[in-house]
């Protein structure tokens, strides 16, 4: 079942931070921690998984950090949700087949339908959309170069 965890909120915030604040240099995890207040123990684990799944690219070295692996408009929130859900160990109550006929044939399908509708919306919402929301809300960017030239 779709639930919003801290890890999920931190993952979306971290990717958005990288997209919104990255200039020509990679964004270091310490910068994300400072700006977003994400505990480092959550952040590193999530960032590494996002690199493994091709959302972010890791850059090694003293000036290394993270950058988007693709254009902002090609990274959906739904993709980030699926990555984080795969990391979490809690079982999905919708997959539990024990229970009553009403629960199995009415209540669980209702929640599945709502979850599917939510995921459909998240699959169409991109990091670019969130960057535009941030600009509209007047959130300052630490990057002087906000144009995304990624290919």
DSSP file (Angstrom, degrees, kcal/mol; ACC not computed):
  #  RESIDUE AA STRUCTURE BP1 BP2  ACC     N-H-->O    O-->H-N    N-H-->O    O-->H-N    TCO  KAPPA ALPHA  PHI   PSI    X-CA   Y-CA   Z-CA
    1    1 A X              0   0    0      0, 0.0     2,-0.4     0, 0.0    92,-0.1   0.000 360.0 360.0 360.0 143.8    0.0    0.0    0.0
    2    2 A X        +     0   0    0     90,-0.1     2,-0.4     2,-0.0   116,-0.0  -0.543 360.0 163.3 -72.4 122.5    1.2    3.5   -0.8
    3    3 A X        -     0   0    0     -2,-0.4     2,-0.8     2,-0.0     5,-0.1  -0.989  38.5-122.2-137.8 150.0    2.4    5.3    2.3
    4    4 A X        -     0   0    0     -2,-0.4     2,-0.2     4,-0.1    -2,-0.0  -0.821  35.7-176.7 -95.1 113.8    4.5    8.3    2.7
    5    5 A X     >  -     0   0    0     -2,-0.8     4,-2.3     1,-0.1     5,-0.2  -0.605  40.3-110.8-102.7 166.2    7.6    7.5    4.7
    6    6 A X  H  > S+     0   0    0      1,-0.2     4,-3.0    -2,-0.2     5,-0.2   0.908 120.0  56.1 -59.5 -41.4   10.4    9.8    5.9
    7    7 A X  H  > S+     0   0    0      1,-0.2     4,-2.3     2,-0.2    -1,-0.2   0.890 107.4  48.6 -60.3 -39.6   12.7    8.1    3.5
    8    8 A X  H  > S+     0   0    0      2,-0.2     4,-2.4     1,-0.2     5,-0.2   0.929 112.2  47.4 -67.2 -45.2   10.4    8.8    0.6
    9    9 A X  H  X S+     0   0    0     -4,-2.3     4,-2.5     1,-0.2    -2,-0.2   0.923 113.6  48.9 -60.9 -43.6   10.1   12.5    1.5
   10   10 A X  H  X S+     0   0    0     -4,-3.0     4,-2.5     2,-0.2    -1,-0.2   0.891 109.9  52.1 -64.0 -39.3   13.9   12.7    1.9
   11   11 A X  H  X S+     0   0    0     -4,-2.3     4,-2.3    -5,-0.2     5,-0.2   0.935 112.5  43.5 -64.2 -47.0   14.5   11.0   -1.4
   12   12 A X  H  X S+     0   0    0     -4,-2.4     4,-2.6     1,-0.2     5,-0.2   0.924 115.1  50.1 -64.3 -43.4   12.2   13.4   -3.4
   13   13 A X  H  X S+     0   0    0     -4,-2.5     4,-2.6    -5,-0.2    -2,-0.2   0.887 110.8  49.9 -62.3 -38.9   13.6   16.4   -1.5
   14   14 A X  H  X S+     0   0    0     -4,-2.5     4,-2.4     2,-0.2    -2,-0.2   0.931 112.5  45.3 -67.2 -45.7   17.2   15.3   -2.2
   15   15 A X  H  X S+     0   0    0     -4,-2.3     4,-2.5     2,-0.2    -2,-0.2   0.923 115.2  48.4 -64.1 -42.8   16.6   14.8   -6.0
   16   16 A X  H  X S+     0   0    0     -4,-2.6     4,-2.9    -5,-0.2     5,-0.3   0.910 109.8  52.6 -62.5 -41.6   14.7   18.1   -6.1
   17   17 A X  H  X S+     0   0    0     -4,-2.6     4,-2.6    -5,-0.2     5,-0.3   0.922 110.5  47.5 -59.3 -45.0   17.6   19.8   -4.2
   18   18 A X  H  X S+     0   0    0     -4,-2.4     4,-1.7     1,-0.2    -2,-0.2   0.928 115.7  44.8 -62.9 -44.9   20.1   18.5   -6.7
   19   19 A X  H  < S+     0   0    0     -4,-2.5    -2,-0.2     1,-0.2    -1,-0.2   0.887 119.6  41.1 -65.9 -38.8   18.0   19.6   -9.7
   20   20 A X  H  < S+     0   0    0     -4,-2.9   123,-0.4    -5,-0.2    -2,-0.2   0.796 125.4  31.1 -83.2 -30.4   17.2   23.0   -8.2
   21   21 A X  H  < S+     0   0    0     -4,-2.6     2,-0.3    -5,-0.3    -3,-0.2   0.551  88.9 108.3-109.2  -9.3   20.6   24.0   -6.8
   22   22 A X     <  +     0   0    0     -4,-1.7     4,-0.1    -5,-0.3   121,-0.1  -0.509  36.0 169.8 -74.0 133.9   23.1   22.3   -9.1
   23   23 A X        -     0   0    0      2,-0.6    -1,-0.1    -2,-0.3     4,-0.1   0.254  68.4 -44.8-104.0-123.7   25.1   24.5  -11.3
   24   24 A X  S    S+     0   0    0      2,-0.1     2,-0.3    -2,-0.0    -2,-0.1   0.625 123.0  70.9 -86.1 -13.9   28.0   23.2  -13.3
   25   25 A X  S    S-     0   0    0      1,-0.1    -2,-0.6    39,-0.0    39,-0.1  -0.726  91.4-102.0-103.2 151.4   29.4   21.3  -10.2
   26   26 A X        -     0   0    0     37,-0.4     2,-0.5    -2,-0.3    41,-0.2  -0.309  38.4-113.7 -63.4 155.4   28.0   18.2   -8.6
   27   27 A X  B     -A   66   0A   0     39,-3.0    39,-2.5    -4,-0.1     2,-0.2  -0.828  27.0-136.8 -95.2 126.2   26.1   18.7   -5.4
   28   28 A X    >>  -     0   0    0     -2,-0.5     4,-1.5    37,-0.3     3,-0.9  -0.537  16.8-121.6 -82.6 148.9   27.7   17.3   -2.3
   29   29 A X  H 3> S+     0   0    0      1,-0.3     4,-2.7     2,-0.2     5,-0.2   0.830 111.8  61.1 -60.4 -32.3   25.6   15.4    0.3
   30   30 A X  H 3> S+     0   0    0      1,-0.2     4,-2.2     2,-0.2    -1,-0.3   0.854 102.2  52.2 -62.5 -34.4   26.7   17.8    3.0
   31   31 A X  H <> S+     0   0    0     -3,-0.9     4,-2.6     2,-0.2     5,-0.2   0.904 110.1  47.9 -66.8 -41.2   25.1   20.6    1.0
   32   32 A X  H  X S+     0   0    0     -4,-1.5     4,-3.1     2,-0.2     6,-0.4   0.925 111.4  50.7 -65.1 -44.3   21.8   18.7    0.7
   33   33 A X  H  X S+     0   0    0     -4,-2.7     4,-1.9     1,-0.2     5,-0.2   0.919 112.5  47.2 -58.0 -44.7   21.9   17.9    4.5
   34   34 A X  H  < S+     0   0    0     -4,-2.2    -2,-0.2    -5,-0.2    -1,-0.2   0.933 118.9  38.5 -64.0 -46.9   22.5   21.6    5.3
   35   35 A X  H  < S+     0   0    0     -4,-2.6    -2,-0.2     1,-0.2    -1,-0.2   0.889 128.4  30.1 -73.7 -39.1   19.7   22.9    3.0
   36   36 A X  H  < S-     0   0    0     -4,-3.1    -3,-0.2    -5,-0.2    -2,-0.2   0.585  94.3-128.7-101.6 -12.0   17.1   20.2    3.6
   37   37 A X     <  +     0   0    0     -4,-1.9     2,-0.5    -5,-0.4    -4,-0.2   0.806  50.5 158.3  68.0  28.6   17.8   19.1    7.1
   38   38 A X        -     0   0    0     -6,-0.4    -1,-0.2    -5,-0.2    -2,-0.1  -0.739  47.8-112.6 -86.6 126.8   17.9   15.5    6.1
   39   39 A X    >>  -     0   0    0     -2,-0.5     4,-2.2     1,-0.1     3,-1.0  -0.345  21.6-128.1 -58.6 137.2   19.9   13.3    8.5
   40   40 A X  H 3> S+     0   0    0      1,-0.3     4,-2.2     2,-0.2     5,-0.3   0.814 105.3  63.0 -58.8 -33.1   23.0   12.0    6.9
   41   41 A X  H 3> S+     0   0    0      1,-0.2     4,-0.7     2,-0.2    -1,-0.3   0.856 111.2  38.0 -63.7 -34.7   22.2    8.4    7.8
   42   42 A X  H <> S+     0   0    0     -3,-1.0     4,-2.1     2,-0.1    -2,-0.2   0.896 114.5  55.6 -76.3 -43.4   19.1    8.5    5.6
   43   43 A X  H  X S+     0   0    0     -4,-2.2     4,-3.0     1,-0.2     5,-0.2   0.917 104.9  47.4 -62.6 -50.8   20.6   10.6    2.9
   44   44 A X  H  X S+     0   0    0     -4,-2.2     4,-2.4     1,-0.2    -1,-0.2   0.902 112.6  49.9 -61.2 -42.2   23.6    8.5    1.9
   45   45 A X  H  X S+     0   0    0     -4,-0.7     4,-1.7    -5,-0.3    -1,-0.2   0.926 114.9  43.7 -61.8 -45.4   21.6    5.3    1.7
   46   46 A X  H  X S+     0   0    0     -4,-2.1     4,-2.3     2,-0.2    -2,-0.2   0.915 112.8  51.5 -67.8 -43.9   18.9    6.9   -0.5
   47   47 A X  H  X S+     0   0    0     -4,-3.0     4,-1.8     1,-0.2    -2,-0.2   0.911 109.1  50.6 -61.7 -42.5   21.4    8.7   -2.7
   48   48 A X  H  X S+     0   0    0     -4,-2.4     4,-2.4    -5,-0.2    -1,-0.2   0.896 111.0  48.5 -63.7 -39.5   23.4    5.5   -3.4
   49   49 A X  H  X S+     0   0    0     -4,-1.7     4,-2.0     1,-0.2    -1,-0.2   0.893 109.2  52.9 -67.5 -38.1   20.2    3.6   -4.3
   50   50 A X  H  <>S+     0   0    0     -4,-2.3     5,-2.5     2,-0.2     6,-1.6   0.827 109.7  49.9 -65.9 -31.1   19.2    6.5   -6.7
   51   51 A X  H ><5S+     0   0    0     -4,-1.8     3,-1.6     4,-0.2    -2,-0.2   0.939 109.8  50.0 -68.4 -48.1   22.6    6.2   -8.3
   52   52 A X  H 3<5S+     0   0    0     -4,-2.4    -2,-0.2     1,-0.3    -1,-0.2   0.839 112.0  48.7 -59.7 -33.1   22.2    2.4   -8.7
   53   53 A X  T 3<5S-     0   0    0     -4,-2.0    -1,-0.3    -5,-0.1    -2,-0.2   0.351 117.7-111.0 -93.1   6.7   18.8    2.9  -10.3
   54   54 A X  T < 5S+     0   0    0     -3,-1.6    -3,-0.2     2,-0.3    -2,-0.1   0.646  88.8 109.7  81.2  15.6   19.9    5.5  -12.7
   55   55 A X  S   <S+     0   0    0     -5,-2.5    14,-2.7    -6,-0.2    15,-0.6   0.860  84.7  27.4 -85.5 -41.0   18.2    8.6  -11.3
   56   56 A X  E    S-B   68   0A   0     -6,-1.6     2,-0.4    12,-0.3    -2,-0.3  -0.793  70.5-141.5-116.7 160.1   21.4   10.2  -10.1
   57   57 A X  E     -B   67   0A   0     10,-3.2    10,-2.0    -2,-0.3     2,-0.4  -0.988  17.9-138.8-119.2 131.9   25.0   10.0  -11.2
   58   58 A X  E     -B   66   0A   0     -2,-0.4     2,-0.5     8,-0.2     8,-0.2  -0.737  11.0-157.5 -90.4 138.1   27.8    9.9   -8.6
   59   59 A X  E     -B   65   0A   0      6,-3.0     6,-1.7    -2,-0.4     2,-0.1  -0.972  12.4-148.0-117.3 120.8   30.9   12.0   -9.2
   60   60 A X        +     0   0    0     -2,-0.5     3,-0.2     4,-0.2     2,-0.1  -0.379  48.6  59.3 -84.8 163.1   34.0   10.9   -7.3
   61   61 A X  S >  S-     0   0    0      1,-0.2     3,-2.0    -2,-0.1    -2,-0.1  -0.386  97.8 -56.3 110.8 174.1   36.9   13.0   -6.1
   62   62 A X  T 3  S+     0   0    0      1,-0.3    -1,-0.2    -2,-0.1    -2,-0.0   0.781 138.9  37.6 -63.4 -27.6   37.4   16.0   -3.8
   63   63 A X  T 3  S+     0   0    0     -3,-0.2   -37,-0.4     2,-0.0    -1,-0.3   0.057  98.5 122.4-107.9  23.4   34.9   18.1   -5.7
   64   64 A X    <   +     0   0    0     -3,-2.0     2,-0.3   -39,-0.1    -4,-0.2  -0.041  20.0 122.6 -77.3-178.2   32.6   15.2   -6.3
   65   65 A X  E     - B   0  59A   0     -6,-1.7    -6,-3.0   -37,-0.1     2,-0.4  -0.947  57.4 -45.8 161.9-139.9   29.0   14.7   -5.3
   66   66 A X  E     +AB  27  58A   0    -39,-2.5   -39,-3.0    -2,-0.3     2,-0.3  -0.954  40.5 172.3-131.4 146.7   25.8   14.0   -7.2
   67   67 A X  E     - B   0  57A   0    -10,-2.0   -10,-3.2    -2,-0.4     2,-0.1  -0.939  45.8 -80.9-141.5 165.7   24.1   15.2  -10.3
   68   68 A X  E     - B   0  56A   0     -2,-0.3   -12,-0.3   -12,-0.2   -13,-0.1  -0.434  27.3-150.0 -67.0 140.7   21.0   14.1  -12.2
   69   69 A X  S    S+     0   0    0    -14,-2.7     2,-0.3    -2,-0.1   -13,-0.2   0.673  81.7  19.6 -83.8 -18.7   21.6   11.2  -14.5
   70   70 A X  S    S-     0   0    0    -15,-0.6    80,-0.1     1,-0.1     5,-0.1  -0.858 103.1 -67.4-139.2 173.3   18.9   12.4  -16.9
   71   71 A X    >   -     0   0    0     -2,-0.3     3,-1.8     1,-0.1     4,-0.2  -0.293  46.4-116.3 -61.4 149.8   17.1   15.6  -17.6
   72   72 A X  G >  S+     0   0    0      1,-0.3     3,-1.3     2,-0.2    56,-1.2   0.847 115.5  57.8 -56.6 -36.2   14.7   16.9  -14.9
   73   73 A X  G 3  S+     0   0    0      1,-0.2    -1,-0.3    54,-0.2    -2,-0.1   0.583 103.1  54.9 -74.6  -7.8   11.7   16.4  -17.2
   74   74 A X  G <  S+     0   0    0     -3,-1.8     2,-0.6     1,-0.0    -1,-0.2   0.330  90.7  81.6-106.4   5.4   12.6   12.7  -17.6
   75   75 A X    <   -     0   0    0     -3,-1.3    52,-2.2    -4,-0.2    53,-0.3  -0.951  66.2-161.8-113.1 116.9   12.6   11.9  -13.9
   76   76 A X  B  >  -C  126   0B   0     -2,-0.6     4,-1.4    50,-0.2    50,-0.3  -0.637  27.8-128.8 -98.1 156.4    9.2   11.2  -12.4
   77   77 A X  H  > S+     0   0    0     48,-2.8     4,-2.6    45,-0.8    46,-0.2   0.856 111.0  61.6 -66.5 -34.9    8.2   11.3   -8.8
   78   78 A X  H  > S+     0   0    0     44,-2.0     4,-2.4    47,-0.4    -1,-0.2   0.883 100.9  52.7 -58.0 -39.3    6.6    7.9   -9.4
   79   79 A X  H  > S+     0   0    0     43,-0.3     4,-2.0     2,-0.2    -1,-0.2   0.919 109.8  47.6 -62.9 -43.8   10.0    6.5  -10.3
   80   80 A X  H  X S+     0   0    0     -4,-1.4     4,-2.5     1,-0.2     5,-0.2   0.902 110.0  53.7 -64.5 -40.6   11.5    7.8   -7.0
   81   81 A X  H  X S+     0   0    0     -4,-2.6     4,-2.7     1,-0.2     5,-0.2   0.932 108.6  48.7 -59.0 -46.6    8.5    6.3   -5.1
   82   82 A X  H  X S+     0   0    0     -4,-2.4     4,-1.7     1,-0.2    -1,-0.2   0.888 111.3  50.3 -62.7 -39.2    9.1    2.8   -6.6
   83   83 A X  H  X S+     0   0    0     -4,-2.0     4,-0.9     2,-0.2    -1,-0.2   0.934 114.0  43.5 -64.4 -46.8   12.8    3.0   -5.8
   84   84 A X  H >X S+     0   0    0     -4,-2.5     4,-1.4     1,-0.2     3,-0.6   0.897 110.8  54.7 -69.1 -39.6   12.2    3.9   -2.2
   85   85 A X  H 3< S+     0   0    0     -4,-2.7    -1,-0.2     1,-0.3    -2,-0.2   0.873 105.1  54.4 -61.3 -35.9    9.4    1.4   -1.7
   86   86 A X  H 3< S+     0   0    0     -4,-1.7    -1,-0.3     1,-0.2    -2,-0.2   0.788 107.1  52.2 -67.5 -26.5   11.7   -1.3   -2.9
   87   87 A X  H << S+     0   0    0     -4,-0.9    -1,-0.2    -3,-0.6    -2,-0.2   0.782  94.0  87.0 -77.5 -28.3   14.2   -0.3   -0.2
   88   88 A X     <  -     0   0    0     -4,-1.4     0, 0.0    -3,-0.2     0, 0.0  -0.464  64.7-153.5 -80.8 145.8   11.7   -0.4    2.6
   89   89 A X        +     0   0    0     -2,-0.2    -1,-0.1     2,-0.1    -4,-0.0   0.554  55.5 114.4 -97.4  -9.4   11.1   -3.7    4.3
   90   90 A X        -     0   0    0      1,-0.1     2,-0.1    -5,-0.0    -2,-0.1  -0.365  68.4-118.2 -65.0 140.3    7.5   -3.3    5.5
   91   91 A X        -     0   0    0      1,-0.1     2,-0.7    -2,-0.0    -1,-0.1  -0.441  23.6-112.1 -78.3 154.7    5.1   -5.6    3.9
   92   92 A X    >   -     0   0    0      1,-0.1     3,-1.9    -2,-0.1     4,-0.4  -0.778  17.2-151.9 -88.2 116.0    2.2   -4.3    1.8
   93   93 A X  G >  S+     0   0    0     -2,-0.7     3,-0.9     1,-0.3    -1,-0.1   0.741  93.2  66.6 -62.5 -21.1   -1.1   -5.0    3.5
   94   94 A X  G 3  S+     0   0    0      1,-0.2    -1,-0.3    17,-0.1    18,-0.1   0.731  96.5  55.9 -70.6 -20.0   -2.9   -5.1    0.1
   95   95 A X  G <  S+     0   0    0     -3,-1.9     2,-0.5     2,-0.0    -1,-0.2   0.571  82.1 102.4 -87.2  -9.8   -0.9   -8.3   -0.6
   96   96 A X    <   -     0   0    0     -3,-0.9    -3,-0.0    -4,-0.4     0, 0.0  -0.641  53.1-168.4 -76.9 121.3   -2.2  -10.1    2.5
   97   97 A X        +     0   0    0     -2,-0.5    -1,-0.1     2,-0.0     2,-0.1   0.481  52.8 104.1 -92.9  -2.6   -4.9  -12.5    1.4
   98   98 A X        +     0   0    0      5,-0.0     2,-0.3     6,-0.0    -2,-0.0  -0.480  55.8  63.9 -75.9 151.7   -6.2  -13.3    4.9
   99   99 A X  S    S-     0   0    0     -2,-0.1     2,-0.0     4,-0.0    -2,-0.0  -0.788  82.5 -37.8 131.3-173.5   -9.4  -11.7    6.0
  100  100 A X     >  -     0   0    0     -2,-0.3     4,-2.6     1,-0.1     5,-0.2  -0.235  51.6-108.0 -82.9 169.2  -13.1  -11.6    5.2
  101  101 A X  H  > S+     0   0    0      2,-0.2     4,-2.6     1,-0.2     5,-0.3   0.906 121.6  50.6 -62.4 -42.9  -14.9  -11.7    1.9
  102  102 A X  H  >>S+     0   0    0      1,-0.2     5,-2.2     2,-0.2     4,-2.0   0.928 112.1  47.2 -62.1 -44.0  -15.8   -8.0    2.2
  103  103 A X  I  4>S+     0   0    0      3,-0.2     5,-2.9     1,-0.2     6,-0.3   0.925 118.3  40.2 -62.4 -44.9  -12.2   -7.1    3.0
  104  104 A X  I  <5S+     0   0    0     -4,-2.6    -2,-0.2     1,-0.2    -1,-0.2   0.807 126.3  32.3 -76.2 -30.6  -10.8   -9.2    0.1
  105  105 A X  I  <5S+     0   0    0     -4,-2.6    -2,-0.2    -5,-0.2    -3,-0.2   0.558 134.7  15.0-107.8  -9.8  -13.4   -8.3   -2.5
  106  106 A X  I  X5S+     0   0    0     -4,-2.0     4,-1.7    -5,-0.3    -3,-0.2   0.646 124.2  40.9-126.6 -56.5  -14.4   -4.7   -1.6
  107  107 A X  I  ><S+     0   0    0     -5,-2.2     4,-2.2     2,-0.2     5,-0.2   0.953 116.7  44.8 -70.3 -50.9  -12.0   -3.0    0.8
  108  108 A X  H  ><S+     0   0    0     -5,-2.9     4,-2.5    -6,-0.2     5,-0.2   0.922 113.6  50.5 -61.5 -44.3   -8.6   -4.1   -0.6
  109  109 A X  H  > S+     0   0    0     -6,-0.3     4,-2.4     2,-0.2    -1,-0.2   0.874 108.5  53.9 -61.2 -34.0   -9.7   -3.4   -4.2
  110  110 A X  H  X S+     0   0    0     -4,-1.7     4,-2.3     2,-0.2    -2,-0.2   0.953 111.1  44.4 -61.7 -48.8  -10.8    0.1   -3.2
  111  111 A X  H  X S+     0   0    0     -4,-2.2     4,-2.6     1,-0.2    -2,-0.2   0.867 112.1  53.0 -65.2 -35.6   -7.4    0.8   -1.6
  112  112 A X  H  X S+     0   0    0     -4,-2.5     4,-2.7     2,-0.2    -1,-0.2   0.910 108.9  50.1 -63.7 -42.0   -5.7   -0.7   -4.6
  113  113 A X  H  X S+     0   0    0     -4,-2.4     4,-2.2     2,-0.2    -2,-0.2   0.913 111.8  47.3 -62.6 -43.9   -7.7    1.6   -7.0
  114  114 A X  H  X S+     0   0    0     -4,-2.3     4,-2.3     2,-0.2    -2,-0.2   0.915 112.6  49.8 -64.5 -42.6   -6.8    4.7   -4.9
  115  115 A X  H  X S+     0   0    0     -4,-2.6     4,-2.8     1,-0.2    -2,-0.2   0.916 110.0  50.8 -61.5 -43.3   -3.2    3.7   -4.8
  116  116 A X  H  X S+     0   0    0     -4,-2.7     4,-2.2     1,-0.2    -1,-0.2   0.892 110.2  49.6 -62.7 -40.0   -3.2    3.2   -8.6
  117  117 A X  H  X S+     0   0    0     -4,-2.2     4,-1.9     2,-0.2    -1,-0.2   0.910 111.9  48.5 -64.7 -41.9   -4.7    6.6   -9.2
  118  118 A X  H  X S+     0   0    0     -4,-2.3     4,-2.4     1,-0.2    -2,-0.2   0.929 112.2  47.9 -63.5 -46.3   -2.1    8.2   -6.9
  119  119 A X  H  X S+     0   0    0     -4,-2.8     4,-2.3     1,-0.2    -1,-0.2   0.863 107.6  56.7 -64.4 -35.3    0.7    6.4   -8.7
  120  120 A X  H  X S+     0   0    0     -4,-2.2     4,-0.6    -5,-0.2    -1,-0.2   0.923 109.3  45.6 -61.2 -43.2   -0.7    7.4  -12.0
  121  121 A X  H >X S+     0   0    0     -4,-1.9     3,-1.0     1,-0.2     4,-0.6   0.922 113.1  49.5 -65.5 -43.1   -0.5   11.1  -11.0
  122  122 A X  H >< S+     0   0    0     -4,-2.4   -44,-2.0     1,-0.3   -45,-0.8   0.818 104.2  60.0 -66.4 -29.9    3.0   10.7   -9.6
  123  123 A X  H 3< S+     0   0    0     -4,-2.3    -1,-0.3     1,-0.2    -2,-0.2   0.677 109.1  44.2 -70.0 -16.7    4.1    9.0  -12.8
  124  124 A X  H << S+     0   0    0     -3,-1.0     2,-0.6    -4,-0.6    -1,-0.2   0.461  95.7  87.7-104.9  -4.3    3.2   12.2  -14.7
  125  125 A X    <<  -     0   0    0     -3,-0.6   -48,-2.8    -4,-0.6   -47,-0.4  -0.861  64.1-166.1 -98.2 123.8    4.7   14.6  -12.2
  126  126 A X  B  >  -C   76   0B   0     -2,-0.6     4,-1.7   -50,-0.3   -50,-0.2  -0.582  36.8-111.0-108.2 167.9    8.4   15.3  -12.9
  127  127 A X  H  > S+     0   0    0    -52,-2.2     4,-2.3   -55,-0.9   -54,-0.2   0.856 120.6  59.0 -62.0 -35.4   11.3   16.9  -11.1
  128  128 A X  H  > S+     0   0    0    -56,-1.2     4,-2.3   -53,-0.3    -1,-0.2   0.912 102.3  52.9 -59.6 -42.1   11.0   19.7  -13.6
  129  129 A X  H  > S+     0   0    0      1,-0.2     4,-2.0   -57,-0.2    -1,-0.2   0.904 110.0  47.8 -59.2 -41.8    7.4   20.3  -12.4
  130  130 A X  H  X S+     0   0    0     -4,-1.7     4,-2.3     2,-0.2    -1,-0.2   0.860 108.4  54.2 -69.7 -34.7    8.6   20.5   -8.8
  131  131 A X  H  X S+     0   0    0     -4,-2.3     4,-2.3     2,-0.2    -2,-0.2   0.916 108.8  49.3 -62.1 -42.4   11.4   22.9   -9.8
  132  132 A X  H  X S+     0   0    0     -4,-2.3     4,-2.5     1,-0.2    -2,-0.2   0.892 109.8  51.3 -63.9 -39.5    8.8   25.2  -11.5
  133  133 A X  H  X S+     0   0    0     -4,-2.0     4,-2.2     2,-0.2    -1,-0.2   0.896 108.6  51.8 -62.6 -39.9    6.7   25.0   -8.3
  134  134 A X  H  <>S+     0   0    0     -4,-2.3     5,-2.6     2,-0.2     4,-0.4   0.924 111.2  46.6 -63.9 -44.2    9.7   26.0   -6.2
  135  135 A X  H ><5S+     0   0    0     -4,-2.3     3,-1.4     1,-0.2    -2,-0.2   0.927 112.1  50.6 -62.2 -44.8   10.4   29.0   -8.5
  136  136 A X  H 3<5S+     0   0    0     -4,-2.5    -1,-0.2     1,-0.3    -2,-0.2   0.860 108.7  52.3 -61.5 -35.9    6.7   30.0   -8.4
  137  137 A X  T 3<5S-     0   0    0     -4,-2.2    -1,-0.3    -5,-0.2    -2,-0.2   0.522 118.4-114.5 -77.6  -5.3    6.8   29.8   -4.6
  138  138 A X  T < 5 +     0   0    0     -3,-1.4     2,-0.4    -4,-0.4    -3,-0.2   0.708  54.9 164.6  80.2  20.8    9.8   32.1   -4.5
  139  139 A X      < -     0   0    0     -5,-2.6    -1,-0.3    -6,-0.2     2,-0.1  -0.598  36.2-126.8 -73.4 124.0   12.3   29.5   -3.2
  140  140 A X        -     0   0    0     -2,-0.4     2,-0.4     2,-0.0    -1,-0.1  -0.450  17.3-143.4 -73.4 143.1   15.8   30.8   -3.8
  141  141 A X        -     0   0    0      2,-0.2  -120,-0.1    -2,-0.1     5,-0.1  -0.848   9.3-145.2-104.2 143.3   18.3   28.6   -5.6
  142  142 A X  S    S+     0   0    0     -2,-0.4     2,-0.4     3,-0.0  -121,-0.1   0.498  78.7  90.4 -82.6  -2.9   21.9   28.5   -4.7
  143  143 A X        -     0   0    0   -123,-0.4    -2,-0.2     1,-0.1     3,-0.2  -0.784  59.3-163.0 -95.6 134.4   22.8   28.0   -8.3
  144  144 A X  S    S+     0   0    0     -2,-0.4     2,-0.6     1,-0.2    -1,-0.1   0.664  88.9  56.4 -83.2 -16.5   23.4   31.0  -10.5
  145  145 A X        +     0   0    0   -124,-0.1    -1,-0.2     1,-0.1    -3,-0.0  -0.868  60.3 165.0-117.9  95.7   22.9   28.7  -13.5
  146  146 A X        +     0   0    0     -2,-0.6     2,-0.3    -3,-0.2    -1,-0.1   0.466  38.8 112.0 -91.7  -1.9   19.5   27.1  -13.3
  147  147 A X        -     0   0    0      1,-0.1     2,-0.8     2,-0.0    -2,-0.0  -0.553  63.9-137.0 -77.3 134.4   19.3   25.9  -16.9
  148  148 A X        +     0   0    0     -2,-0.3    -2,-0.1     1,-0.1    -1,-0.1  -0.822  27.2 172.0 -95.6 110.3   19.4   22.1  -17.3
  149  149 A X        +     0   0    0     -2,-0.8    -1,-0.1   -78,-0.0   -78,-0.1   0.285  31.4 133.5 -99.5   9.1   21.7   21.2  -20.2
  150  150 A X              0   0    0      1,-0.1   -79,-0.1   -80,-0.1   -80,-0.1  -0.258 360.0 360.0 -62.3 145.8   21.6   17.5  -19.5
  151  151 A X              0   0    0    -82,-0.1    -1,-0.1   -81,-0.1   -81,-0.1   0.345 360.0 360.0-119.4 360.0   21.0   15.2  -22.5
